[in-house]
């Protein structure tokens, strides 16, 4: 039996300011990966603009919640609370989901404890906007609608079904490919249904927005890219950094592992043959055993790094060999903001509005990678040109203050309806 709904308390805000509930699939701080950085930048932008923020987050065995390590000011301003959910794969539940309309990719993020905490919060406080970070928070849409009349905005980090479709296409085992295509189709149906239940969608790229529209999403969609606080990204002179390739990204994210595995197997041997002294540095948490346990020529495994900005500033060329991800890679935005030269697959650079050979270099075949590296070696001035152009592009497209202004405008538009 559901308790009767109490009249929620709405604390008046300064004129024009809103009270916003941000629901997160993992703690925004510490900002250990691109998803955390993206969520935290939204939080910081809203607070800096004077809005009152409350954060309720899931935490898992993979992403712990450690409030004792967070700044007291952050705790005070966000009132952040965390609820643990065990999201590890349960094969009984996964098999059961095959027989139902559920998408197990999403349903494992539902928790009765989180749901009850959310109900208690919504009965106690009224919010002007409720902001969902990613599709993984969609299992709580029904609860939110029962206990709140606030506009519901979903921040779409990726099109999840697109990721699974591309992984399926790249799988050689026919049975595994068939199963992954089945999962992708179920996820697509679920995703479109969930997106049609919210008030509005904040897509991170125009490509994603068009995919939503073409898939049948009827709700308002606004393209609002990821943002970074540009004043925090101070580029080191690129001439002072090591002429080396580097990749920085969480290696427990499937698309990163897939991309690096492909790069090491299909691209790096040919690059190494062409440039025997060139080094490739791999950094990121949870480096898998299949990479740690093998020896690749001139590949340095740096693992988890304490200071990501200092690490990126220490080398000239960021590589982003993604094959199956949707959305936008915030690490590329950070690389551009730090004036690093970025070589990416075409798919990896999707959604960034970059001009190839002006802001970023694109490479999908080994010959492309070799060509770009050779050009950078032979024409050092290109490093400085690409560095300056990339930084300028980040300033004009991904500044957090501008992104926050666009997001707040979207909130206000939805509140008027």
N, C-alpha and C positions, 0 to 999 in steps of 0.2 A: 504494500500500500504506500502511495506517495504522499508525503506530508503536504499539508495545505501551504500554498505559497504566501510567505509573509510579504508585506510591502517593503521593497528594497530601499535602502538609504541612498539617496543621490546627493553627494556632497557638491555644493556649487563650486564651479571653477571660475577663474578669471574670465572676463568677457572674451568670447572667441576660442577659449581653450576647452578641450574635451577630456573626458575620463575614458581611458581605453584599456581593455583587457586583451593582453597578448598571450595566446596559448601556443606553447612551444613543444616540439617533438623531442627536444633535448636541451639541456641548459645552455643559454647563450654564452655564459662565461664559465670557465675560461674558454676563450675563443680559439679552440684547438684545430678547427678545420673550417672549410669554406662555408658550410651551413651555419656553424656557430657565429662566424664573422658576420654573415649576412643578417642573421637575427639580431645580434647585438648592435649592429649599425642602425637597424630600424629602431630598436629600443632607445639608443643614445640620441638619435635624431629627433624622436618624438619628445623626449624629456628636455632636450636643449631648446625645442620650440615652445616649451612652457606647458605641455600637456601632462596630465596626471596619468601615470602608467601603473598597471598591476600585471605581474607576470606569474602565470601558473604553468609549470613545465613538467613533462615526463622526464624521468631519468632511468637509465637502464644499466645493465652490467657493462655495456660498452661506453656509456657516457654517464659518469657518476655526477652526483650533485653534492658539492662541498661548500656550503654557505660560509663555513668558518674561514675559508680561504679568499672570500670575496671582499671587496672594499666595503666598509660600513656605510658609506654614502650611497653606494649602489643598492645595498640591502634596504636601507631606509626609503629610498626613492621608488623602488620597484615593488617592495613587499613580496619579493619572489618566494614562491613555495614550490616544492618538488614532490612528486608522487612516483614511487618506484613501480615499473612494469617489467616483467620478464618477457622480453621480445625474442628470446632464442627460439629457433625453429623447433616446433613440437610436431613430430611426424604423424601422430594420430589426428591432431587438429588439422594439419595440412591436408591429409587424405580426406577427412570429413568435408573440408571446404570444397573439394572436387565435386562432391555430390550436391552442393548447395549453390546459391547465387553469390555467396560471400567471396570476396577476394582476400585470401589469407595474407597476402602482402600487407594489407591494410588492417584487417581485423585483429591481428596480433598486437596492435597498438591500443586496443580497447581494454580498459580496466574498470571494474566496478568501483574500486577505491578512488580512481581519478574522477569517475563520473559523479560519485557522491560528494567529493570535495568541490567539484565544479557546481553542483546543485546548491550546496551550502553557501558558496561564494555568491552565486547569482540571486539567491533568496535574501542575502544580506546587503548586497550593493547593486546599484543600477549603473550601467555603463552606457556611454554614448555610442561606442563602436566596439565590436568584438573582432579581433584580428587573429585568424588562424594561420599558423606557419606551416604550410605544406598540406598536401592531401592526407598525410598520416594523422592529422587531427580531425579529419572529417567524420569519424565514428561518433563524435560528440555533437554533431549538428542538431540532431533530434532533441537532445537534452537542452541545448542552448535555446532553441526555438520555444521549448515549453516554458522556460523560466526567464526569457528576456525578449524584448521587442527591439533591441538594438540592431542596426545593420550589421550583417555578418560578412566580413571581407576575407577572402582566402588569398594568401600570398603563395602563388604557385612557383616553387623553386625549380621544379622540373615537370615535364609531362612524363609521369611514371611509366605509362604503358608504352611510350615511345622507346624508353630505355630497354624494356624487356623485348620489344619487337626487334630491335637492332642486335641485342644479345642473341636472340633466337636465330637471326639470319647469319650470324657469324659462327654458329655452332655446327660442327661437322657431324657429330653423332645424330643420325636421323631420328632416333627415339627421343633423345633429349631435346632436339630441335622442335619436334612435334609437341612435346609437353610444354616447352617454354612458349611456343606460339599460343597454346591453349591458355596458359596463365596470362599472357599479354592481352588476349582477347577478353578474358574475364575482367582483368584490371581496367581495360579500356571502357567496358560497359559500366563498371562501378564508378570510374573516374568521371565520366560524362554525367552520370546520374547525380553524383555528389556535387559537382560544380553547378548543376542547375538548381541546387537547393540553397545556395548562398545568395547574398544581395549583390555582390560584385567580386570580380577577380582581378588581382593585381598581377599581371603577367610580367615576366622579366625581360621579354624580348618580343619584337614584332612578329618574328617567326612563330613563337609559342602562341601569341594572340591569334594568328591566322589559323594555326592548327586547332585551337579551341573552337573557333567559329566554324571551320570546315567539318569538325566532328559533331556539331549539333548543339553546342553550348549556347543558350539563349540569354544568359545574364549579361549585365554590363561588364565589359572587359577593358581595362586600361593598361597600356604598356608603361611600366615603371621599373627601370633597370635597377640592378644592385648598385649601391653607392658605397663609397669609402670616404673617410675623413682625409682629404688630400693633404692637409697640413701635417698629418702624422707620417706621411710617406716622403721621406727626404732622400732623394737619389744620391748614391755615391757616384763620383765621376766614373763613367763606364771604362775610361782608359786605365783606371787604377785597379779594376777587378780582373780576376783570372779568366783567360780565354778558355772557357770550359762550358760544356753543356750541363744543365741541371734540371731535375724534375722534383717538385715539392708538392706532396699531396697525401692525404690519408690513404693508406694502402689496404684498409679494410672496406673501402668503397669499391664495389664491383667494377665500375667503368675504369677507375684508375688502374686497378690490378690487370684488367684485360688489356688496356692500352700499353702499359709498361711491358707486360709479357710479350705482346706482339712486337714492340719496339726492340726488345732484347733479342728476340728470335729472328725477326725478318729485316730489321733496319740496321741495328748496331753493327753486326758483323761486316756489312758492306761499308758503313761509315768508318769503322776502325781500319779496314783494309786501305781506305783512301787517305786516312789521317791517323797514322799509327801512334802519334804522341798525344792525340786529343783525348781528354778525359770526360767521362759521363758520371755525374754525381746524382745519387738517388737518395732523397730524404722524405720522411713522412713516418707517422706512427704506424705500428703494427705491420712492419715489413714482413711479408710471408716467408715461410721456410723454403719454398721452392726458389725464391730469389736469394735469400741469405745463404742457403746451402750450396749454391753453385758459384763457380768462379768465371767471371766474364772479363775479357781483356780490357784493361783501363777503365773498368767500372768501379766506382767507389761507393760503398753503401754507408751513407751517413746516418741513416735511421731517423729517429725523432730528434728534432733540433729545438733548442730552447728559445732562440730569437729568430723567428722566420724572416723578418725584414733584414737583419744583418746577414743572414745566410744568403738571401736573394741578392743583396748588394755586393756580395763577395765574388759573384760570377757574372759573366756577360750574357749568356744565352739560355733562356728558359725553353724547355721542350714540353709540348702538350700533345702527346700522341693518342688522343681519345678517339674511340671508334663507335661508341654506342650511347653516349650521354645526350639527354635533352637539356634544355635550360641554358644557363650561362655559367662559365667557370670563373668564380670570383678570384681564383689564383691568377688568372690571366690579367684581370683588372688590376690586381695588386702589382703584378710584374710590370705592366705598362706604367702604373703610377710611380714605380721606382726606377723607371727609365731602363728596364732590362729589354734586350732584344728577344722577341718571342717568335719561335717557330712552332706552328701548330698544324695538326690535320685540319682540313676544311671544316669538318664537323665540330672539332674542338673550338674553333673560332666563331661558330654560328651565334648570331644574336648580339654580337659586339659592335656592329656597324663600323667595323674597321675596313680600311682600304688596303687590299693586299699590296705588298711591296712598298707601302708608305707608312703604315702603322704596325703591320705584322707581316710575317712571312708564312706562306702556306706550303705544306709538303705532305703528300699522301703516298709517295713512292720513295724508295731508297735513293733514286737518282735526284729527286727533288731536294731531299735533305743534303745530299752531297753537294749539289749545285749551290744552295744557299750558304752552306758553311765555307765553301771555296771562295765565294764572292766576298764574304765577310773577312776572310783571311787576306785576300788579295787587295781589298779596298777598305782599310780601317776606317775611313771617313764615313762609310755606310753605317757603322756601329753608332756613331754619334748622331747621324741623321735619323735613324730609326728610333734611337733612344729619346731624342727630343720630340719627335712626332708622336710617339706612343704616349709620352707623358702629357703632351698637350691634348691628345684625344681623351685621355682619362679625365683631365680637368674639365673638358667641355661636355662630357657625356655621363660621368659617374661620380660627380661630386655629391657627397651625402646631403648637404644642405639643400641642393636643388631637388634631389630625389625625395627628401622629406616633404618639401613644399608640394610636390606633385601628389604624394600619398595623402597628405592632409586635405588637399583640394578634392581628391576622390572620395575621402570619408564624408566631407561636407556635402558633396553632390548626392551621395547615397542617403544621407540623413534627411534631405529635403523631400525624398520620395514618399 
